[in-house]
């Protein structure tokens, strides 16, 4: 399987973008996430807020639940979360409780991202990498909201 052989941040972010595109097609805010453990994707998710009529059904929340089930434990300190857009405070706090090892995101969210409050919403040992495929991830969001405003 290709996932086992390619270890770049770009590769895994492209997988998260595929999830975001699935959300876009469902008329959900196009946020996608994947969680990687030992260079293998163990969880894939996208926003399901509208589908489930659940304000907590963000891509990151769905991915964390799936990943903890996959590894059989509540801590993801050896995992990397790739998400197309900067997590909101709720999702950052969930990352804190799951002790995500590394958070990698594409586009920043100046209005609702966790950094508008504090990076301390994440676990102190969580590494943050931002701006991976930022143009692609921000374009997806821009196109979605442009379509909504018509």
C-alpha positions as CSV (number, residue, x, y, z in Angstrom):
1,X,0.0,0.0,0.0
2,X,1.3,3.4,-0.9
3,X,0.7,5.0,2.5
4,X,3.4,2.8,4.1
5,X,6.1,4.1,1.7
6,X,5.6,7.9,1.6
7,X,6.2,9.9,4.7
8,X,5.9,13.5,3.7
9,X,3.7,16.1,5.3
10,X,2.5,17.0,1.9
11,X,1.4,13.5,1.2
12,X,-0.6,13.2,4.4
13,X,-2.1,16.7,4.0
14,X,-3.3,15.7,0.5
15,X,-5.1,12.8,2.2
16,X,-6.8,15.3,4.6
17,X,-7.7,17.5,1.6
18,X,-9.5,14.5,0.0
19,X,-11.5,14.3,3.2
20,X,-12.3,18.0,3.0
21,X,-13.4,17.6,-0.6
22,X,-15.8,14.9,0.5
23,X,-17.2,17.3,3.1
24,X,-17.5,20.0,0.4
25,X,-19.5,17.6,-1.8
26,X,-21.9,17.0,1.2
27,X,-22.3,20.7,1.7
28,X,-20.4,20.5,4.9
29,X,-17.7,23.1,5.8
30,X,-14.7,21.5,3.9
31,X,-12.4,20.5,6.7
32,X,-10.7,17.1,6.5
33,X,-8.4,15.3,8.9
34,X,-6.2,12.2,9.0
35,X,-4.3,10.7,12.0
36,X,-1.0,9.0,11.3
37,X,0.7,6.4,13.6
38,X,4.0,4.9,12.6
39,X,3.7,6.5,9.1
40,X,0.4,4.8,8.5
41,X,-3.1,6.5,8.4
42,X,-5.2,5.0,11.2
43,X,-8.1,7.5,11.0
44,X,-9.7,9.6,8.3
45,X,-12.6,12.0,8.8
46,X,-14.3,15.1,7.6
47,X,-16.9,17.6,9.0
48,X,-20.3,16.0,9.7
49,X,-21.9,18.8,11.5
50,X,-24.8,19.2,9.1
51,X,-25.1,15.5,8.3
52,X,-25.4,14.5,12.0
53,X,-27.0,17.8,13.1
54,X,-24.2,17.9,15.8
55,X,-22.1,21.0,16.4
56,X,-19.3,18.8,17.8
57,X,-19.0,16.6,14.7
58,X,-15.9,18.4,13.5
59,X,-13.3,16.5,11.4
60,X,-10.8,16.5,14.2
61,X,-13.3,15.1,16.8
62,X,-14.3,12.3,14.4
63,X,-10.7,11.5,13.6
64,X,-9.7,11.4,17.3
65,X,-12.5,9.0,18.1
66,X,-11.6,6.8,15.2
67,X,-7.9,6.8,16.0
68,X,-8.3,6.0,19.7
69,X,-10.5,3.1,18.7
70,X,-7.9,1.9,16.2
71,X,-5.0,1.9,18.8
72,X,-7.2,0.8,21.7
73,X,-6.3,3.7,24.0
74,X,-7.2,7.3,24.7
75,X,-3.8,8.9,24.2
76,X,-2.4,9.7,20.8
77,X,1.0,11.1,21.9
78,X,2.8,9.0,19.2
79,X,0.4,10.2,16.5
80,X,0.3,13.1,14.0
81,X,-3.0,14.9,13.3
82,X,-3.1,16.4,9.8
83,X,-6.0,18.8,9.4
84,X,-6.7,21.2,6.5
85,X,-7.6,24.2,8.7
86,X,-6.4,25.4,12.1
87,X,-8.5,23.6,14.7
88,X,-11.1,25.6,16.7
89,X,-10.8,25.9,20.4
90,X,-13.0,22.8,21.0
91,X,-10.9,20.6,18.8
92,X,-7.7,22.0,20.2
93,X,-8.9,21.1,23.7
94,X,-9.8,17.6,22.5
95,X,-6.3,17.3,21.1
96,X,-5.0,18.3,24.5
97,X,-7.0,15.5,26.2
98,X,-5.9,13.0,23.6
99,X,-2.3,14.3,24.0
100,X,-1.8,14.5,20.2
101,X,2.0,14.3,19.6
102,X,2.0,16.6,16.6
103,X,-0.6,18.8,15.0
104,X,-0.1,19.7,11.3
105,X,-2.5,22.1,9.7
106,X,-2.8,23.9,6.4
107,X,-4.8,27.2,6.5
108,X,-4.9,29.4,9.6
109,X,-8.3,30.5,10.8
110,X,-8.0,34.1,12.0
111,X,-11.6,34.2,13.2
112,X,-12.2,30.8,14.9
113,X,-8.9,29.1,15.2
114,X,-7.5,28.1,18.6
115,X,-4.6,30.5,18.3
116,X,-7.1,33.4,18.6
117,X,-7.4,32.3,22.3
118,X,-4.1,30.6,23.1
119,X,-1.8,27.9,21.9
120,X,-2.0,26.6,25.5
121,X,-5.2,24.9,24.5
122,X,-3.0,22.2,23.2
123,X,-1.0,19.8,25.3
124,X,2.4,21.4,26.2
125,X,4.3,18.6,24.5
126,X,2.3,18.8,21.2
127,X,4.5,20.0,18.3
128,X,2.8,22.4,15.9
129,X,3.5,22.6,12.2
130,X,1.4,25.0,10.2
131,X,1.1,26.2,6.6
132,X,1.4,22.8,4.9
133,X,-0.3,23.1,1.5
134,X,-1.9,26.3,2.8
135,X,-2.9,27.6,-0.7
136,X,-4.9,24.4,-1.5
137,X,-6.6,24.2,1.9
138,X,-7.5,27.9,2.1
139,X,-8.8,27.9,-1.5
140,X,-11.2,25.1,-0.7
141,X,-12.6,27.1,2.2
142,X,-12.8,30.3,0.1
143,X,-14.7,28.5,-2.7
144,X,-17.1,26.9,-0.2
145,X,-18.1,30.2,1.4
146,X,-18.2,32.0,-1.9
147,X,-20.7,29.4,-3.1
148,X,-22.7,29.8,0.2
149,X,-23.0,33.6,-0.2
150,X,-24.6,33.4,-3.7
